[in-house]
Amino acid sequence: MPSMAIVSRLRRGDLFFSRLRRQLAAAVAACPFTSSAAHDAGTGVSGPHLPVLIVGAGPVGLVLSMLLTKFGIKCAVLEKSLSFSRHPQAHFINNRSMEIFRKLDGLAEEIESSQPPVDLWRKFIYCTSLSGSILGSVDHMQPEDFEKVNSPVCVAHLSQYKLVNLLLKKLEKLGMHVYRHDPSDDWEPDSPLEKRILMGHECTSIQPTNEGVIVTARVHNGTTLEERRLHCSILIASDGARSTIRRLVGVEMKGERGLQELISVHFMSMDLGNFLLKNRPGMLFFVFNQDAIGVLVAHHLEQGEFVLQIPYYPPQQNYQDFSPQACEKIISKLVGWALQDVQVLDIKPWVMHAEVAEKYLTCNNRVILVGDAAHRFPPAGGFGMNTGIQDVHNIAWKIFYFLKEVASSSVLQTYESERRPIAISNTNLSVENFKAAMSVPSALGLDPTVANSVHRAINTGLGSIIPKNMQKAVLEGIFSVGRAQLSDYVLNEKNPVGVMRLEKLKRIFAEGKSLQLQFPAHDLGFCYKEGALVADTSENTQYCNRAGSGRVSREYIPTGRPGSRLPHMHVKPFTAASTEETLSTLDLVSGDKPEFLLIIAPLKASYHIARVILTKAEELRVLLKVCIVWPHCSCQSRSTGSRAELEPWKNYIDVEECKKDRSWWDMCCLTNKGVLLVRPDEHIAWRTESDRVADAVSEAEKVLSRVLGL
Ligand SMILES: Cc1cc2nc3c(=O)[nH]c(=O)nc-3n(C[C@H](O)[C@H](O)[C@H](O)COP(=O)(O)OP(=O)(O)OC[C@H]3O[C@@H](n4cnc5c(N)ncnc54)[C@H](O)[C@@H]3O)c2cc1C
């Protein structure tokens, strides 16, 4: 039975809604999880119907819950664990994620004040031990990062669990509460679910219905176990790399599996922190010596917090071989002396994959995969969490307009057509970065691909003939022969082999061929080719597309091309009280509501287009603001601005360019006749030049219909 909301929509007889009805019926019939019992909405379902249910309270699920809550969309989060993970995992927050966080009630500023000073993490250091010789050191910050040329905010370095804690505080301020299923809690089955992060709730099955999805959660509080069924319109799978929901809906991952297995050791040592702080501060330390090899991530030198990544070769090596005592020994071998204050907090095995889900939406767009549930990359380059955060920034406004019955469900599909290619591109980049990271051990005569091939050969060939403990001895024997390449005897300036290898290393570092930290072209320059936008067609390729020149570069080049992120430039509102009061063009897009932004120059033809689009947006119930960019020093226009052209509209802002040497329109590859429509996620939906628009009314209809999937 369709819900009352859907019935009333269908009664309106609108073409769109009858299409929606057909889509729903077809999808319910086609979906393998549909049972007739599930159609009977309400049976065994606790609590009222929720618009959005998010499964997984990792950083990605929490950011989405914050965006939706700010937009006024009711949602709840289910989390299987009873407490939030303390394993640091991600730590590098890229530029685009920081821009998104900047709009989340000052989260970016809090990250900046919680992270260690940048001089303590801007370098990657390659050494024979943490106290031994330095093979190379690479600084990953450029002067323009601090000058904020391309973005109003910088990249950051903060452990994932600290970021989650900051997010939880922000969510609490928005009225979202963490609920632990504890006998003392006054939970009533019918009490509202929205604005709750329900801990100890593990999603175990789902059933799509006509109206959405019924989710079954196993609820545990450490002692008791019960089951709860919840009903939602849209189910978001943010349940991580081993997503249960992805498995339940039968979505396959495509790509390369098991690139490398590692053991991750989270430990504290103030002695090590102080030593590195004084002698060689950095973010990543790649240590290669005869006794051990590992990558140390300095999460916070001043707090002595580290994670060590050690290559791991099961089944010859067991997880049990990595006891806290064994890990302490490895740490000492990497440090070069026995630390007295090591406190191992957690030891976790993990496998590196390079995979993207074949589909991001299933069950008539009711089940949506985001974050690691949709893609899992090698951490080289730090794209995992960042890509997930950008996924939910993309989907949040689409969910809003779909649930408000302004957009059709096809707007949700554009999430897949926009984000999946980005995940594929970031996967390829992360694999390339992983290979670049391997160039250093290779130059040292330690080819990791050989280690992996030997391991594979033992597993597939020798494994069937020789006993397991002997396999382990063979593997360790081969590894120690490999590590002998790192002995002082080989790696010294008198040994010709050592000289050759050290020279090769120098070249790798000088030419930027080792692992890099920043990828501005991917971080800020990613561009959606198709989706909720009007792509440039062959007729309008007269716009220069510098970013699309096919040049392989890490450089970010601002552009006004549809699908790109709106370029950043400082502008001054006409209402500014002082000359210092400037805004980034990104600030013109609201962070609190899903509002579109139309950017024009103060020209008659552009004002006409603005008035038409404002009228059309109001008719469709789309939030829209207009920004008029005036040339630098438009002092004479300051008192009246665009009033005469745009009254009685109030939702417009007049700003002027701050720099006389660079025009906004030139930066966007347009002339001042340019018109840009920007989506609530700060990506450009449409661009034109006002003198190219013959019929503004039909153009406005066409553009808004395309963007909203009508
Ligand atoms: C060593 C390492 C370093 C990394 N460094 C970086 C970095 O610097 N930058 C970066 O961007 N990324 C990095 N990553 C990747 C990053 O950690 C992940 O991409 C990120 O955790 C993904 O967030 P998520 O919210 O999608 O999933 P997760 O963080 O995995 O969260 C998923 C949540 O869902 C819960 N859950 C799972 N199943 C269920 C269920 N059935 N019901 C209810 N809840 C469930 C889990 O308990 C978990 O809390 C790194 C990863 C590793 C391993």
The ligand as a Gaussian input file, in Angstrom:
#p B3LYP/6-31G(d) Opt

LIG

0 1
 C       45.867000       2.891000       7.674000
 C       44.816000       3.744000       7.057000
 C       45.070000       5.094000       6.872000
 C       44.115000       5.880000       6.266000
 N       44.379000       7.194000       6.069000
 C       43.469000       7.969000       5.453000
 C       43.703000       9.366000       5.302000
 O       44.727000       9.898000       5.729000
 N       42.736000      10.114000       4.687000
 C       41.579000       9.540000       4.227000
 O       40.745000      10.257000       3.654000
 N       41.328000       8.238000       4.409000
 C       42.224000       7.433000       5.012000
 N       41.947000       6.133000       5.250000
 C       40.626000       5.587000       4.880000
 C       39.563000       5.923000       5.933000
 O       39.938000       5.421000       7.182000
 C       38.228000       5.345000       5.502000
 O       38.010000       5.715000       4.169000
 C       37.091000       5.865000       6.384000
 O       37.111000       5.256000       7.644000
 C       35.746000       5.560000       5.733000
 O       34.732000       6.084000       6.515000
 P       33.267000       5.451000       6.494000
 O       32.461000       6.298000       7.425000
 O       32.830000       5.255000       5.108000
 O       33.458000       3.981000       7.069000
 P       33.980000       3.516000       8.493000
 O       34.876000       4.522000       9.105000
 O       34.508000       2.147000       8.302000
 O       32.662000       3.471000       9.365000
 C       31.692000       2.462000       9.166000
 C       30.887000       2.325000      10.442000
 O       29.804000       1.429000      10.185000
 C       29.648000       0.558000      11.298000
 N       28.981000      -0.651000      10.799000
 C       29.498000      -1.614000      10.001000
 N       28.556000      -2.543000       9.733000
 C       27.429000      -2.161000      10.366000
 C       26.109000      -2.718000      10.478000
 N       25.781000      -3.848000       9.871000
 N       25.187000      -2.064000      11.212000
 C       25.500000      -0.885000      11.839000
 N       26.746000      -0.333000      11.783000
 C       27.682000      -0.953000      11.047000
 C       31.091000       0.325000      11.757000
 O       31.124000      -0.111000      13.101000
 C       31.694000       1.711000      11.584000
 O       31.546000       2.510000      12.729000
 C       42.881000       5.318000       5.862000
 C       42.631000       3.969000       6.083000
 C       43.582000       3.185000       6.665000
 C       43.287000       1.736000       6.887000

